Amino acid sequence: MLELKDILAKNLLELRKAAALTQMELAEKLNYSDKSVSKWEHGDAVPDIEVLAGIAAFYGVTVDWLITEHKDVSPPLPEEKKERHLRGNKLIITLLAMSAVWIVSTIIYVQLLILADINYWCVFVWSVPASCVVLTVFNAIWGKRRFSAICVSVLVWSLIAGLYLQLLKYNVWTVFFIGIPLQISVILWSRLKRGK
């Protein structure tokens, strides 16, 4: 069984490493010298209780957590690091959902090409608005409203472009006029004030 100062030293070292801080950076944040931090992490000295409480608050743990031995338990992540992980995971989930749209489009294109000898390249054009729908939905769940307006704008214009390309032989370029009032509506919608 480790002594209390050794347990504290080990936990302080692991927390600092988990936060990706150097001893100097941590010392600056705590208003102490890097030599003090080094002594704490080597078990040569123990910070007083007020400093210990400040360190616990900084890392988002309790003083009890700092002085308790943890076997096979990684230190908790600091809040900003948790937030970065969460944002990264949200982005990956959104991109996976969008890639599913393109995978389905590719499967449809290949099947039509192989089975019916039809080169239906427009399936990729229609993938753009489908991707915008996915992006808009995920952005509505955990994104920013301003970005939703951009997604909806791209959705509107890509739908019109898809319609135009689908009817290319009829040369119905006037279909783009539909986008003007729709774009104005998107801009006005994005300017609505939300109540708290």
N, C-alpha and C positions, 0 to 999 in steps of 0.2 A: 504494500500500500504506500502510495506516495505521500510525502509531507504536504501540508496545506500550501506552503509557498511554491513547491514544485508543481502542484496542480494549477495554481494561479498562473504561474509562469507559462505552463504549457497552453492553457486556455487563452491567455493574452496573445501568445505567439500565433496560435491558430486563427484567432479572430482577426488579427492584423493581416495575416496572409490571405484570409478569405475576403477581406475588404480591399485587397490588392494595394496596400499602402506600404511605404518604406517606414523605417523607424523615424526618420527625419520628418516625413509627412505627418505621421501620427503625433509626434512631439509638437509640431506646429499647431495642430488642431486642438491639442490638450493644453497648450501653453507650458510645456515642459521641455527639457533638453532631451536630445536623442540618447544621451548617456543614461538618463533616468529610465527611459523606455527599455534600453538594452539591459540594464540591471534588473528591471522587473521581469523581462522575458527570460533571463538566465537564472532567476531565482536568487540573485545576490541581494535584492532589496524588495520590499513590499510597499506599494503605495498606501498612503493613509486612507482612511475610510471615505473621506470626502472625494478624494481623487478616484478611488475605486467606484464610488457611486457615479461620478462623471463618466468614467470609462464605460460602465454598464449602460448608462443612458445613451452614450455615443454609439455603441454597437447594437442597442435595442435588446439587451438581455438584462437579467437581474443580477444583483451582486451574488446571490446564491448560485446562479449558473456559473459565474466566474470562479467560485471556490469549490465547485463540485467536479469530481472526476467523471469524464464522459468517455466510455469505451465505444468505439465504432460509431460515434455520432459526430457528424460534421457540424461545425459551428453555424449558427443561423446567419443568413445573408443580411447585410445591411439593407435598409429600405430602398435606397436608390438603386442598388444592384438588383433587388427583387423586381423593381419597376422596369429596369432594362430587360431582364429576362422575360417578363410578362409581355412587354412591347414586342420583343423579338419573336416570341411564340405566336402572338396575334398576327404578326406579319407573315410568318411561315404558314399558319393555317389559312390565311386569306390567299396566299400564292398557291397553295396546294389546291384549294377550291377552284381558283381560276385555271390552273393547269388541267384540272379534270374536264373543264369545258373544251379545252384545246385537244385533249386526248380523245374525247367523244367525237369532236369534229374530224380529227384525223382518221378515226375508225370508220366513220360514215363515208369520208372521201375515198378511202382505200376499198371499202366494200362496194361502193358504187362503181369504182374504176374496175375492180376485178370481176364482180358478178354481172354488171350490166353494161360494162364498157362505156360508162358515162364519166366524163371529166368535169365534175361539178365543183369547180374551184370556189364558187360562191359560198360554200359551206364555211370557208375560213373567214369570209367577209362577215357572215352572220355570227361568227364566234366573238367578234369584237363587241357587239351590243350585249351578247350573252355574258361575256366577261364583265362588262360594265354593270349588269344587273347583280352579279355575284359580288362585285366590289362595293356597290351601293348598299347591298344588304349587310355585308360585314362592317362597312363603315358606319352604318346606322346603329349597329350593335355596340361597337367600341371605338368609333372614330370621331372626327371633328366635323361639325356641320358644314364648314366652309369647303371641306374636301368632298362632301356629299354633293354640293352644287356642281363641282367640276365633274364628278362621276356622271351625274344626271345629264349635264351638257354634252359630254362625250357620248352618252347613250343615245340622246336625241339625234345628234348629227350622224352617228354611225348607223342608226336605224334608217335614216333618210338616205344615206349613201348606199346601204345595202339594198333598199328598195329601188333606187336609181340603177344600180348595177344589175339587179335582177331583171329590170325592165329596160335594159340598155338598148335593145333593138328598136324600142319605141321612141327613144330619145326624149324622155319626159323630164328634162332638166328643171322644169318649173316646180318639180316636187320639192326642191330645196327651199322654195318660198315658205313651205310649211314650217321650216325650222325657225324662221324669224320670230313669229309670235310665241312659239314654244320656248325659245331661248330667253325672250323677255320674261315669260312666266317663271322660268327657272331663276333668273336674276332677282325678280321680285320675291319669290319664295325664299331665296337665300337671305334676303334683307329683313324678313319677319323677325321681330324681337321675341325671344322666349321669356316666359315668366319664370321667376325663381321658385 
